[in-house]
Amino acid sequence: MNPSFAPSVNWHLIYDNLIVATVMSSQPLSYIPIAPLTLNYSLAYRFLRIAANNQNARSTWSYAGSLDLLVDEVDGARVMTQALAVNRAIIIQVPDYLERYRLRFTFPYWFDEISLQVDGYI
């Protein structure tokens, strides 16, 4: 049976948040970049839909950061890395051999904010 990604009822919201860089002063581009984000809970979805949106993105920007799939063990070894697209949702197929995993996101230093939504296919 092939997955049907279109119906919204097939997706379970895992994470949804606006992440903002820390402003240091009133001067432009005076901020501490957004730190990497790790979701410290175990996941088992075979497909993930990830939307990384930046309302200030220039038309030439296509890269919104990266996603690392981490082994759900003490060491949290990285199994896979996937580039994220800015202002466009992508679907990632999690390898079958990875039964449980965690997610770590890294964002470009020039982003002052990012709206991140992660859904798991059910």
Rosetta silent file (secondary structure, phi, psi, omega in degrees, C-alpha in Angstrom):
SEQUENCE: MNPSFAPSVNWHLIYDNLIVATVMSSQPLSYIPIAPLTLNYSLAYRFLRIAANNQNARSTWSYAGSLDLLVDEVDGARVMTQALAVNRAIIIQVPDYLERYRLRFTFPYWFDEISLQVDGYI
SCORE:     score description
SCORE:     0.000 S_00000001
   1 L     0.000  128.582  179.112    0.000    0.000    0.000 S_00000001
   2 L   -84.320  140.936  177.829    1.399    3.384   -0.997 S_00000001
   3 L   -68.190  147.389  176.798    1.239    6.235    1.496 S_00000001
   4 L  -112.153  102.351 -172.705   -1.174    9.059    0.734 S_00000001
   5 L   -81.469  -18.673 -173.686    0.512   12.293    1.821 S_00000001
   6 L   -67.470  -49.100 -176.333   -2.171   14.752    0.713 S_00000001
   7 L   -64.952  130.267 -178.820   -4.914   14.289    3.341 S_00000001
   8 H   -66.502  -22.405  179.310   -4.132   16.278    6.487 S_00000001
   9 H   -67.728  -15.721  179.798   -5.736   13.553    8.635 S_00000001
  10 H   -84.468   -0.156 -176.331   -2.748   11.328    7.780 S_00000001
  11 E  -118.331  138.354  177.898   -0.324   13.636    9.621 S_00000001
  12 E  -112.562  125.574  179.918    0.288   13.988   13.358 S_00000001
  13 E   -68.563  124.652  179.362    1.786   17.254   14.619 S_00000001
  14 E  -101.998  -43.111 -175.461    5.076   16.602   16.429 S_00000001
  15 E  -152.750  139.394  177.469    6.490   20.118   16.796 S_00000001
  16 E  -154.618  112.103 -176.631    5.361   23.626   15.858 S_00000001
  17 E  -159.073  150.588  171.326    7.146   26.721   17.089 S_00000001
  18 E   -97.068  121.779 -178.830    8.534   30.096   16.067 S_00000001
  19 E  -109.332  127.881 -174.886   12.192   30.308   17.055 S_00000001
  20 E  -121.158  138.112  176.197   13.724   33.776   17.252 S_00000001
  21 L   -66.670  154.725  178.833   17.386   34.772   17.525 S_00000001
  22 E   -81.823  120.461 -179.147   18.429   36.731   20.611 S_00000001
  23 E   -80.062  131.422 -178.682   18.726   40.437   19.794 S_00000001
  24 L   -94.136  -33.250  179.437   21.840   42.059   21.256 S_00000001
  25 L  -157.357 -176.123 -179.617   21.134   45.710   20.443 S_00000001
  26 L   -82.591   -2.424  179.458   19.030   47.946   18.261 S_00000001
  27 L   -74.645  146.336  177.558   21.635   47.779   15.467 S_00000001
  28 L   -61.733  142.853  177.900   20.774   45.680   12.372 S_00000001
  29 L    59.518   26.787  175.856   22.150   42.132   12.401 S_00000001
  30 L  -103.509   81.341 -179.033   23.217   42.406   16.040 S_00000001
  31 E  -149.635  161.140  174.169   21.943   39.117   17.367 S_00000001
  32 E   -88.320  125.700 -178.164   23.075   35.737   18.597 S_00000001
  33 L   -56.969  158.052  179.226   22.274   33.144   15.897 S_00000001
  34 L   -66.072  127.061 -179.724   19.614   30.531   16.545 S_00000001
  35 L   -73.467  155.035  173.831   21.137   27.595   18.411 S_00000001
  36 L   -56.039  147.307 -177.775   20.724   24.025   17.174 S_00000001
  37 E  -118.459  125.153  175.434   17.464   22.450   18.334 S_00000001
  38 E  -115.157  127.255  173.550   17.198   18.823   19.468 S_00000001
  39 E   -85.935  109.025 -172.018   13.828   17.201   20.052 S_00000001
  40 E   -89.573   37.895  172.835   14.686   14.998   23.013 S_00000001
  41 E  -129.237  151.207 -173.728   11.854   12.567   22.631 S_00000001
  42 E   -78.652  135.335  179.038   11.808    9.295   20.757 S_00000001
  43 E  -122.055  156.292  179.301   10.002    9.040   17.412 S_00000001
  44 L  -138.019   14.631 -179.901    9.063    6.065   15.249 S_00000001
  45 L   -68.862  143.029  178.576    7.352    7.610   12.194 S_00000001
  46 L   -83.851  -23.286  177.681    8.443    6.232    8.798 S_00000001
  47 E  -132.235  140.784  176.008    7.800    9.573    7.065 S_00000001
  48 E  -123.390  141.802  172.577    8.282   13.126    8.313 S_00000001
  49 E  -114.242  124.541 -175.308    6.975   16.343    6.798 S_00000001
  50 E  -127.100  127.263  176.114    9.064   19.365    7.720 S_00000001
  51 E  -119.457  120.818  177.866    8.336   23.003    6.963 S_00000001
  52 E  -117.561  104.100 -173.487   11.011   25.575    7.852 S_00000001
  53 E  -111.185  141.351  176.821    9.668   29.038    7.095 S_00000001
  54 L  -133.475  115.378 -176.729   11.360   32.432    7.345 S_00000001
  55 L   -69.714  -16.778  179.943    9.232   35.497    6.668 S_00000001
  56 L  -100.405    9.080 -176.660   12.365   37.586    5.977 S_00000001
  57 L   -63.955  135.748  174.826   13.874   35.166    3.454 S_00000001
  58 L   -77.130  159.200 -177.474   15.254   36.695    0.293 S_00000001
  59 L   -64.331  -20.576 -179.158   14.129   35.276   -3.023 S_00000001
  60 L   -87.348   -8.704 -179.787   17.615   33.803   -3.563 S_00000001
  61 L   -80.056  131.336  174.677   17.546   31.782   -0.335 S_00000001
  62 L  -125.033  -21.548 -175.378   16.752   28.097   -0.717 S_00000001
  63 E   -94.244  126.250  179.964   18.556   26.592    2.302 S_00000001
  64 E  -113.281    6.406  179.723   16.788   26.629    5.675 S_00000001
  65 E   122.877 -162.181 -179.145   19.251   24.457    7.584 S_00000001
  66 E  -137.080  155.836  177.120   19.705   20.768    8.158 S_00000001
  67 E  -117.206  129.575  172.762   18.024   17.912    9.949 S_00000001
  68 E  -109.909  130.857  170.264   20.008   15.132   11.610 S_00000001
  69 E   -91.409  124.716 -176.262   18.335   11.847   12.500 S_00000001
  70 E  -110.193  139.678  174.744   19.965   10.585   15.688 S_00000001
  71 E   -60.232  135.550 -177.305   20.023    7.038   17.007 S_00000001
  72 L   -82.223   63.899  177.692   17.745    6.920   20.035 S_00000001
  73 L  -136.804  179.856 -175.938   20.497    5.826   22.395 S_00000001
  74 L   -58.494  -43.575 -176.945   22.781    7.472   24.913 S_00000001
  75 L   -76.031  -22.557  178.408   25.408    8.555   22.387 S_00000001
  76 L    58.385   43.077 -178.907   22.855    9.914   19.904 S_00000001
  77 L   -61.864  140.489  179.302   24.975    9.066   16.867 S_00000001
  78 E   -76.233  129.234 -179.790   23.913   10.757   13.634 S_00000001
  79 E  -102.117  -34.959 -173.080   22.486    8.308   11.107 S_00000001
  80 E  -154.094  144.885  174.894   21.314   10.645    8.361 S_00000001
  81 E  -124.958  138.182 -179.006   21.434   14.332    7.448 S_00000001
  82 E  -132.998  131.348  174.611   18.887   16.094    5.242 S_00000001
  83 E   -72.808  144.351  177.722   18.947   19.680    3.948 S_00000001
  84 E  -104.116  144.194  178.870   15.807   21.709    4.651 S_00000001
  85 E   -95.735  140.289  179.866   14.181   24.009    2.093 S_00000001
  86 E   -80.823  133.908  176.953   13.156   27.510    3.106 S_00000001
  87 L    58.105   33.365  178.321    9.418   28.293    2.878 S_00000001
  88 L  -154.504  129.690  178.494    8.622   24.889    1.411 S_00000001
  89 E   -76.303  142.785  174.969    7.618   21.657    3.131 S_00000001
  90 E  -125.287  154.258  176.679    9.630   18.532    2.386 S_00000001
  91 E  -112.398  130.925 -178.212    8.856   14.882    3.081 S_00000001
  92 E  -117.294  131.362  174.576   11.614   12.664    4.428 S_00000001
  93 E   -93.117  122.170  179.276   11.522    8.882    4.418 S_00000001
  94 L   -80.841  134.165  179.899   13.155    7.497    7.550 S_00000001
  95 L   -57.150  141.468 -177.462   15.293    4.393    6.891 S_00000001
  96 L   -60.600  -31.635 -177.960   13.540    1.137    7.845 S_00000001
  97 L   -71.929  -11.828 -179.325   16.457   -0.005   10.005 S_00000001
  98 L   -95.954   94.650 -176.127   15.967    2.989   12.284 S_00000001
  99 L   -71.578  -45.816  179.907   13.196    1.883   14.642 S_00000001
 100 L  -132.393  144.879 -176.393   13.371    4.827   17.079 S_00000001
 101 E  -156.943  168.874  173.847   15.178    8.123   16.608 S_00000001
 102 E  -124.435  166.674 -177.611   15.426   11.750   17.677 S_00000001
 103 E  -119.300  139.241  172.960   15.723   14.906   15.568 S_00000001
 104 E  -129.442  130.032 -179.356   18.326   17.682   15.649 S_00000001
 105 E  -112.596  139.556  174.111   17.946   20.860   13.578 S_00000001
 106 E  -126.672  133.981 -174.896   20.666   23.343   12.670 S_00000001
 107 L  -115.262  154.340  178.439   19.773   26.687   11.104 S_00000001
 108 L   -61.085  143.654 -177.220   21.797   29.192    9.037 S_00000001
 109 L   -64.956  -22.713 -177.400   23.507   31.842   11.155 S_00000001
 110 L   -83.234   -6.690  177.086   21.916   34.625    9.091 S_00000001
 111 L   -76.540  127.229  175.207   18.360   33.601   10.059 S_00000001
 112 L   -93.951  -12.649  175.936   16.908   35.914   12.704 S_00000001
 113 E  -160.961  155.341  175.087   13.780   33.755   13.008 S_00000001
 114 E  -152.391  135.466  174.653   12.380   30.487   11.774 S_00000001
 115 E  -101.561  115.280 -173.882    8.966   28.899   12.032 S_00000001
 116 E  -113.788  126.895  174.804    9.463   25.156   12.262 S_00000001
 117 E  -127.715  131.489  179.827    6.719   22.563   11.886 S_00000001
 118 E  -125.950  127.939  177.147    7.317   18.814   12.014 S_00000001
 119 E  -124.818  146.307  174.903    4.600   16.246   11.288 S_00000001
 120 E  -108.750  140.134 -179.314    4.752   12.450   11.368 S_00000001
 121 E   -79.984  128.340  178.995    2.836   10.293    8.901 S_00000001
 122 L  -113.341    0.000    0.000    0.300    7.967   10.541 S_00000001
